[in-house]
Amino acid sequence: ARCHRDITRPEPGTGIKLHFRDSKGQLIKTVEANEGDDILSIAHEHDIDLEGACEGSVACSTCHVILSPEHYDLLPEPEDDENDMLDMAFGLSETSRLGCQVQLTKKLDGMTATLPAATRNMFVDGAIPFCCHIQLSFVEQGRSLLVTDRNTSQ
């Protein structure tokens, strides 16, 4: 077996095959992985342009992939937090999943993961510049209430 950093890679022809395609259906690369590897990690290891801005913490949708239907049906249902992030994904389809949440098994051998035409990164695309965060003070019936964006409070 070949070694990549601390990970032992399968010998050619012995691993779980995963095909990466671009949004137009063109093959980017076919790779072999181990059981338990996730799509995002494999993509990064093989220099495939799958972002993963939250580093697999299920806090974004930038590792959104569209899976082959026959393989999608073999996966367990996505958890609620994954579905919440998928709702924000660009180009959502019936077989969309977050690459960080799909762990490979032998029954997924030959699966295709298609990258969408774009990603929606709420860390960047939905961010409000710091200068625009506001603090509002309200005075109602002699009481004051300070409303502060929790991302900017000390």
PyMOL commands that set and color helices and strands:
alter all, ss='L'
color gray80, all
select helices_A, chain A and resi 39-45+69-72+80-86+99-101+106-108+130-132
alter helices_A, ss='H'
color red, helices_A
select strands_A, chain A and resi 2-4+7-9+16-21+27-33+64-67+96-98+111-114+135-140+143-148
alter strands_A, ss='S'
color yellow, strands_A
deselect
rebuild
show_as cartoon
